[in-house]
Amino acid sequence: MDNLTHGLLGLALGALRRPEAPAGSPLSPTDKAVLLGSVLAAELPDLDTLLPAANSVDHALRAHRGLSHALAFAPVMALAATGLALLFFRRARFLPVYVSSLLALAVAHLLPDLWTGWGTRLLLPFSDQRLTLDWTMVVDPLVTLPLLVGAGVAWRRRTHWRRALLVGLACSAAYVGLRGVLQATLTSRVREAWPSAERVQVFPAWLSLTTWRYVAVLPSEYVAGTVSPGEPPLEERRLARPAPDVLTATLRAVPTVHEALAWARFPVVSSAPGEGGRTSVRIGDLRYHLHGEPTLTFVLEVEPDLSVREARLERGGSARELLERWRSVKGIPSP
């Protein structure tokens, strides 16, 4: 999720602990440290975006959502957040702050990253597998808005700050839960439409509350389309599954290429000769598609000595172009 949502979730989770001070009284140092520690714990894992990487692809897939996002490392990250909070509130008690920070780290950061389509590697260093629930996009205003309204009310009406934060948390949690139920329901519907499919998955769609994308894997091809409650799955495009020899074993062994292939659950792969003996490798993932056309593709320029000269992420066009494509799919006229 985005950092605003992480922080707001952390703040709301910090409000779960009943304050030591009586209602209407100033918060105790421990109460304040709990709230601060919860916000810090919800934000600290994303400091890994500052880590250096060989290229933008390695940064997106390896440096970010690495050990700082792993369950095994969570106690250390929570300890760091607690230590920072206690620097500001030295009379606060350690244990309540640490417990709240650990809860916020798990529920306000690791879990939201898990329920997005991009996924996260929770099991590092024991497993490099990228896990995901595919319930929301990385940025979902309907997750954030109840939390933001709750924080705004808490700021304006200080005597009811805790209730406002918890109501916002409950509304946001209910929405995410509804997304999970809806995804499971639509997945069953797509499976019924494609009973011979090896695998079926349903993903959130861009700027849509009820329309979801799906991919059904047939023996020789992918079927990409959209599905909505109350409507049968709509097939939008079929694409051939990549042949095993589309990339040589040596190209697959290049670390950046290997990482991009591991990321792509429904890979759309091609390679072509480039200048100076280079090979241009394109690795897209059909789970990010608009009208059956992939919108996220890693482009890698590999030298003859197998070093990566350039690596970049293409998003299927500029933001304006993507919006126009989305409008055309929805039948919405351009302004």
C-alpha positions, 0 to 999 in steps of 0.5 A: 500500500501507499505510505499515507495508508500505512501511517493512518492504519498504524495510528488507528491501530495504536488507538486500540489500546485504551489510554491510561489517562481518564477520558478528557485528560491529557494523554500520558507519556506511554499513551503518546509513545504508543501512538507514535511508535505505531505510526513509525512501525507502520512506515519504517519497512519502506525505508528499504526504498533508499537502498542502492540497487544495480538498476530500477528492476532490481530495486523494484523486485529485490531491494524493496519489500526485502528483509524489512518486510519479512515476518522474521525481521518484524521484532527488530523493526518493531524494536527500532520503532519503539526506540525512536518513540521512547526518545521522544517520550522518555517516561513511557513504559517499554512493553506497551509501546513495543507490543503496539509497534509490533501489532502495527508493523504486522497489521498496518504494513505487512498485511496491506502489502500482502493484500495488494496485487504486487505482493511481498516476500514475507517468508524471507530469508527462508523463502524468496516466494512473493505472496499476495492476496490480490484484494486491492491495488497498491493505491486504493482510495476506499481503503484510505478515505475512512482512515483519513476522515477518522484522523481528521475528526480525531484532530478536530474533536480531541475528546472523541479522538479514539472513537473517531480513529477506531470507526475509521479503522472498522470501515476500512477493514470492512471494505477490505474484507468485502473485497476478499469475499468479492474476489473469492466469489468472482474467482468461482464464477470464472472457474465455472466459465473455464472448467478446463483451465489449469489455473484461474486468478482474479485481480483488482482492476484500475479505477474500478470498484466492482469490475475485476480482471481475470486470467484463465490458463489453458494448455497453450494460451492465456484467456484475459478478460474482466468479470463483475458481480451479476455478469458472466466473465467477459473474454477480451483477448487470448495470448499464446503462453511463452514457449520454453525456448523463448529465452535461452538458459543463459539468459534465464540465469541472468539475475535480473531476468530471473527475478523478473520471471519469478515476479511474473505469474502469467508471463508474456515474454519476448526477446529480440536482437539489439545493437552491438550484439545485445539482446532485448528481453521483455517480460510482462505479466498479464495480471496487469492488463487493460483490455487484454493488453499487458500494462506493466512490462520489464524491459532488459537490455542484456550484453553479450557477456550477460551483464545488464546494460539497461533495465526499466519498467514500462507501464503501457504508456503515459498516465494520460494514454492509460487513462484514455485507454481505460476510457475507451474500454469503459465507453466514456467519452474524452473531455 
